[in-house]
Amino acid sequence: MLFFIILHNSLIWLLPQLEMKILSYNYLFDIALILLSTKLLGLLTRKIQMPQVVGALAAGLILGPAVFNVLHETEFITQMAELGVIVLMFTAGLETDINELKKSGGASFVIALFGVLVPLAGGFLVAHFFNKGEAAGSNAFLQNIFIGIILTATSVSITVETLKELGKLSTRAGNAILGAALIDDILGIIALTIITSLADTSVNIGVVMLKILLFFVFSVAIGFLFYYFFTLWTKDKRDLRRFVIVAFVFCLIMSFVAEHFFGVADITGAFIAGLIISNTQKNKFIANRFETLSFLLLSPIFFASIGIKVVLPKMTSSIVIFSVILLVVAIITKIIGCGLGAKLCKYSAKEALQIGTGMISRGEVALIVATKGAAVGLMNPELFGPIVITVVISTIITPVLLKIVFAGDKQNEYSDMMQSDLVDSYEETLDADMATQAIMHMNYRMKEKGKKISEK
């Protein structure tokens, strides 16, 4: 009898452990499914003359809860996706020339400012006509403003990946989008802080503003120090692999410091880390290695995770109408706002359209903003579905629209190549990757040839 009691108690303890052990390996299947589906759908979208990013986003949407419910959002996928966007923005920083960014700094601020104000006004007006009734509660005015703030968000990571695929990242429009998105992120943080402080008295606006200012002061100081010691350390050293590790560590630390100590988005810290390293002699080699890491694992998980996040609720006819109007307003206000700012800064009409289109994508940034607002009572639960729809469709449609607005621009492409040092940086990185593959293929052919000779 005692034996069976001990056996019973042992099984009670052991079975959950075995179940946990089995469940803990599901992430391997999730990764395999994400990588395979994003690649297959990416190739399919490429066949129909669309960027592969669209396929990656569609893979997450199809396999996620919104359609087949095969993949679900897990802590592992969320953290890997966060790491993916950090590496993506770090790579964007590596391929950006600081001197070129300085030239478009003033223009980027104007573009970002108009790209925040116009969507904010558009989102508020749309929400004002639909956000009514008992569900809105007593703070409907703040909720309407918050809808506008969600529309101010820009997820530049998807635009960066698309522009890199199109070979347009280093054009004048590409530089302006990168700079404007960086400033847009800061303005969005300020706007989110102000509106949440009105709903939550525990948030101090003055402290947050001071932290943002201190972060950029810190970035300048640490940037000079890291550049000096990194350049000194890498001088005349032939083993380049250790430089990649140090660069990655610096990227992760800057991302952590930005988010944890200053309340600035971690992707901003990663982008600045890339900017700091971009002027060193080893940046081409480092960028090449991170391109491989991003393409192989992190980017597919990040883009698929956006689709996996989508869980569509039941919606009434009025909510469907609101969803359509909000989506249209989200697209048009970014194009008008950022395009108007670009025109004021002497960009051509086509470049203004390209810049406005590149700022449409909301992506994970808008979802994060919406979640944080919902936590403090600034989100009407009935309107969360339309927000998700707007975020997903704007994210998927941005690469398609970018393909259209950048099409047939060969003459401008060559003029941009003469004006921007960024093109040289990106093309050299791409050439280095192709040269590495060519050498490996040549080595393989020589080995095969040697085997045939020895067999004879």
C-alpha positions, 0 to 999 in steps of 0.5 A: 500500500505504501508503495502505491502511495509513493508511486502515486505521489511520484507520478503527480510530481513527475508528470507536470515535469515531463509535460513541461519538458515536452512543451519547452521544446515546442519553440524549435518547431515554431522557429522551423515553421516561421522560417519555412513559411516566411521564406516560401511566402516571401519567394511567392510575393517576389514572384509577383513583383512584391517585396518579400517582407509582405510574404513574411507578414502574411505568413504570421497572419495566416499561421496565427490566431487570425486564420489557422491558429497554428502559431501563437504569441509566446514569450520566446517569440516575443523576445526573439522578435524584439531582438530581431527589430533591435538588430534590424535597426542596428544594421540600419544605423551601421549603413547610415552616414552621420554626415549625411544624416546631419544634412537631412537633420533639420528636414527630418525634424520638420517631416516628423513634426508634420507627420505627428500633428496631421495624423494626431488631428485626423485620428482625433476627429475620426474617434470623436464621431465614433467613440460614444456611448457607455463604453467610452466612459467619462474620459472619451475626450482623452480616448479620442486624443489617444486614438490620434496618438496611436496613428502618429506611431511609425514602425520604420523597421519594415520600411528599412527592410523594404528599402534595403530590398529595393536598393533605395535605403541610401537615397535622399528619401531613404535618409529622410525617412530614417531621420524622421522616423527616429525623431517621430519616435521621440515625439511619439514618446513625448505625446504618449507621456503627456496623455498618460500623465493626464490619465495617470497622476503617477507619471511626471511629464517633467521627469520624462522630458528630462530623461529623454534629453539626458539620453541624447547627452549620454549618447553623444558622450558614450559615442565619442568614448566608444569610437575612440577606444574601438578605433584604437583597439581595432587598428592593425588587427587581422582577426575581425570576428571579435569586433562583431561580438563587441559591436553586438554587446554595445548594441544590446547595452545601448538598447537596454540603457535607453529603455531601462534608464531613460524610458526611450525605445530600445530600437532608438538605442540600437540605431544610435549604436549603429550610427556610432560604429558606422564611422569606424573602419570595420563597419562594412565587415560588421554590417555584413555579419549582422545582415547574415544573422538578421536574414537567417533568423531574427528578421523572419521571426520579427515580421511573422510575430506582427501577424501572430499578434492579430486576434480579431474580435467580433465587430458590429457594422458601425465598428467595421465602418470605423475600421475602414475610415480609420485605415484610410485616415491613417494612410492619407494623414501620414502621406499628407503630413510627412509629404507636406513637411518634405515639400517645405524642406525643398524635396521634389514632389516624388520624393515627398510622396516616397517619404510620406509612403515610407512613414505609413507603417505602424507595426509593433510600435502602434500595438505597444502604444495601444497596449500601454494606453489600455492599461491606464484606461485610455482605450475603449475596448470596442475600438481595439479591433479596428486599431489592430486591423489598421496596424496590420493592413498599414504594415502589409500595404506599406511595402507594396506602396513603396514598391510603386512609388519607387518604381521607374526612378532610375535617373533619380537613383543615379543622381542620389548615388552621386550625392550620398555616401550612404550608397557606397557604404551599403553597396560595399557591404553587399559586394563583400557578402557576394564576394564571400559567397563566390570564394566559398563556391570557388573553394568547393569547386576546387575541392571537387576537382581535386577529388576527381583527380585523386580518384583517377 
